[in-house]
């Protein structure tokens, strides 16, 4: 996969030079390129924004740098990238979307700033818009890093398959609790089942804890999860004990 990121603050992306993203790049699983939008301006001040037509607060990012940058990216790599604008107006990012994007050969992220980008960028260049949630950030850089990180870790070979398949949200369930050494710490003991060596009991305990965590913290996910009748009964009993309204 190739990921191109268009931004006026390329220095913010040092997080992608660490941890799993760094190892994925070094292993050849992904190529991540940062592009400074100011390099695609045609004015001596390298300005990328201007006052909004019709008046109003703040500045709006101009269309020309985005158009010139995307056209340049398509010239240097024949694979036409899937262009994503990070925007509060976009659809909320989910693990399902991360899996979907991880199947593509090339992604191009456009990082907006100020009061947003000229609407012609959205209309002519963008394939889809993505948001991290119902809140406002200074720009699209942090969302671009978050989406990149979520996608890269799903690429084949980056992580062991079991690390991906048993994570939160993969089956519309939150993950079960994790423990490591020591077996007892400040009076808090690791559940005995995890020390038993009985793999079937451990599997069942983890599944029940995953269901319970989802019930307690994200019950809205349960209606989308694939559950057995036994699991539905388990959840119904737990919900009744805790006075939680449950819709399955």
C-alpha positions in Angstrom: 0.0 0.0 0.0 1.0 3.6 -0.6 -0.4 6.4 1.6 0.1 10.1 0.6 -0.7 12.8 3.1 -1.2 16.4 2.0 -0.8 18.9 4.8 0.6 22.3 5.7 2.1 20.9 8.8 4.2 17.8 7.8 6.2 18.2 11.0 3.3 17.0 13.0 3.5 13.4 11.6 6.5 12.2 13.7 4.1 9.7 15.3 4.2 7.7 12.1 7.9 7.4 12.4 7.6 5.3 15.5 6.2 1.9 16.7 4.1 -0.3 14.3 3.9 2.3 11.5 7.7 2.6 11.4 8.2 -1.2 11.4 5.6 -1.6 8.6 7.4 0.9 6.4 10.8 -0.6 7.1 9.4 -4.1 6.2 8.0 -2.8 3.0 4.3 -3.3 3.8 3.5 0.3 3.2 5.0 3.5 1.8 4.0 6.7 3.6 4.8 10.0 1.9 4.2 13.5 3.4 3.6 16.4 1.1 3.7 20.1 2.1 0.7 21.9 0.4 2.7 25.1 0.3 5.0 23.5 -2.3 2.1 23.5 -4.7 1.2 27.2 -4.4 1.8 29.8 -7.1 2.3 32.9 -5.1 5.5 34.3 -3.6 4.2 34.1 0.0 3.3 30.3 -0.4 -0.1 31.2 0.9 -2.7 28.4 0.9 -5.7 30.3 2.3 -7.9 33.4 1.7 -10.9 35.2 3.0 -14.3 33.5 2.4 -16.6 34.8 -0.3 -19.7 36.2 1.3 -17.9 37.2 4.5 -17.6 35.4 7.8 -14.9 34.6 10.3 -11.6 32.9 9.6 -9.9 31.8 6.4 -10.7 29.1 3.8 -8.1 26.9 2.2 -7.8 27.6 -1.5 -8.5 24.9 -4.2 -5.4 25.3 -6.3 -2.8 23.7 -4.0 -5.0 20.7 -3.5 -5.7 20.3 -7.2 -2.0 20.7 -8.2 -0.9 18.3 -5.5 -3.4 15.5 -6.3 -2.6 15.9 -10.0 1.1 15.6 -9.2 0.5 12.4 -7.1 -1.4 10.8 -10.0 1.4 11.6 -12.3 4.2 10.0 -10.2 2.2 6.8 -9.5 -0.3 5.4 -12.0 -2.4 3.9 -9.3 -5.3 6.3 -8.9 -5.5 6.9 -5.1 -8.7 6.9 -3.1 -8.9 10.5 -2.0 -10.1 11.1 1.6 -10.8 14.5 3.2 -10.6 14.5 7.0 -13.6 16.6 7.9 -16.2 17.1 10.7 -18.8 16.6 8.0 -17.5 13.1 7.2 -18.9 9.7 8.3 -17.6 8.6 11.7 -14.5 6.4 11.4 -15.0 2.8 12.5 -13.0 -0.4 12.6 -15.1 -1.7 9.7 -14.0 1.3 7.7 -10.4 0.6 8.6 -10.7 -2.9 7.3 -12.2 -1.6 4.1 -9.5 1.0 3.5 -6.8 -1.6 4.3 -7.8 -3.5 1.1 -7.0 -0.6 -1.1 -3.7 -0.1 -2.9 -3.4 3.6 -2.4 -4.9 6.3 -0.1 -4.5 10.0 -0.4 -5.4 12.1 2.7 -6.3 15.8 2.5 -5.8 17.6 5.7 -8.0 20.7 6.0 -7.4 23.6 8.3 -8.8 27.0 9.3 -12.5 27.2 8.5 -12.3 24.4 6.0 -11.5 23.9 2.4 -13.0 25.4 -0.8 -16.1 23.4 -1.7 -14.7 22.7 -5.2 -12.0 20.5 -3.6 -14.8 18.4 -2.1 -16.8 18.2 -5.3 -14.0 17.5 -7.8 -11.3 15.6 -5.9 -12.7 13.8 -2.9 -14.0 10.3 -2.9 -15.1 10.3 0.7 -15.0 12.3 3.9 -14.1 10.8 7.3 -14.5 12.2 10.8 -13.1 11.0 14.1 -16.3 12.0 15.9 -18.6 14.9 16.8 -16.0 17.3 17.9 -13.7 19.9 16.3 -9.9 19.7 15.9 -7.6 22.4 14.7 -7.0 20.5 11.4 -7.0 17.2 9.7 -3.6 16.2 10.7 -4.5 14.2 13.9 -7.4 12.4 12.2 -5.1 11.5 9.3 -2.5 10.1 11.7 -5.2 8.1 13.5 -6.7 6.7 10.3 -3.3 5.8 8.9 -2.3 4.0 12.1 -5.6 2.1 12.2 -5.2 1.0 8.6 -1.5 0.2 8.6 -1.8 -2.2 11.5 -4.4 -4.2 9.5 -2.1 -4.8 6.5 -1.1 -8.4 5.9 2.2 -9.2 7.7 2.2 -6.1 9.9 0.8 -7.9 13.0 0.0 -11.5 13.8 -3.4 -12.3 12.5 -4.7 -13.3 16.0 -3.8 -9.8 17.3 -6.1 -8.3 14.7 -9.0 -10.7 14.9 -9.4 -10.6 18.7 -9.3 -6.8 19.1 -12.1 -4.5 20.2 -14.7 -3.7 17.5 -13.6 -6.5 15.2 -16.8 -8.4 16.0 -18.7 -5.3 17.3 -17.6 -6.3 20.8 -15.1 -4.8 23.2 -12.0 -6.8 24.1 -11.8 -8.9 27.2 -9.5 -7.8 30.2 -5.8 -8.5 29.9 -3.4 -9.5 32.6 0.4 -10.2 32.9 2.9 -10.9 35.6 2.9 -10.6 38.6 0.0 -12.9 39.4 -0.8 -10.7 42.4 -0.2 -7.0 42.7 -1.1 -4.8 45.7 -3.7 -7.2 46.7 -5.2 -7.6 43.2 -5.0 -11.1 41.8 -5.2 -12.4 38.3 -8.4 -14.4 37.8 -7.7 -18.0 38.5 -9.1 -19.3 35.2 -6.2 -17.5 33.4 -3.7 -19.5 35.5 -5.5 -22.8 35.0 -4.0 -23.9 31.7 -7.4 -25.0 30.6 -7.7 -23.4 27.1 -11.4 -24.0 26.7 -12.3 -22.5 30.0 -10.0 -19.5 29.2 -11.7 -19.0 25.8 -15.2 -19.1 27.4 -14.2 -16.7 30.2 -12.7 -14.2 27.7 -15.8 -14.4 25.5 -18.1 -13.7 28.5 -15.9 -10.9 29.7 -15.9 -9.4 26.2 -19.7 -9.6 26.2 -19.9 -8.1 29.7 -17.5 -5.2 28.8 -19.6 -4.4 25.8 -22.8 -4.5 27.8 -21.3 -2.1 30.4 -19.5 0.4 28.2 -20.9 0.1 24.6 -24.3 -1.6 24.7 -25.1 0.0 21.4 -22.7 -2.4 19.7 -24.5 -5.5 20.8 -27.3 -5.2 18.3 -24.7 -5.5 15.5 -22.8 -8.4 17.0 -23.3 -12.0 16.0 -24.4 -13.8 19.1 -25.5 -17.3 20.0 -28.7 -17.9 21.9 -26.6 -18.9 24.9 -24.7 -15.6 24.7 -28.0 -13.6 24.4 -29.3 -15.4 27.6 -26.0 -14.5 29.4 -26.4 -10.9 28.4 -30.0 -10.7 29.4 -29.3 -12.0 32.9 -26.4 -9.6 33.3 -28.4 -6.7 32.1 -31.3 -7.5 34.4 -28.9 -7.7 37.4 -27.5 -4.3 36.5 -30.8 -2.6 35.5 -29.5 -2.0 32.0 -31.9 -1.7 29.1 -30.8 -4.2 26.5 -32.0 -4.4 22.9 -30.8 -7.4 20.9 
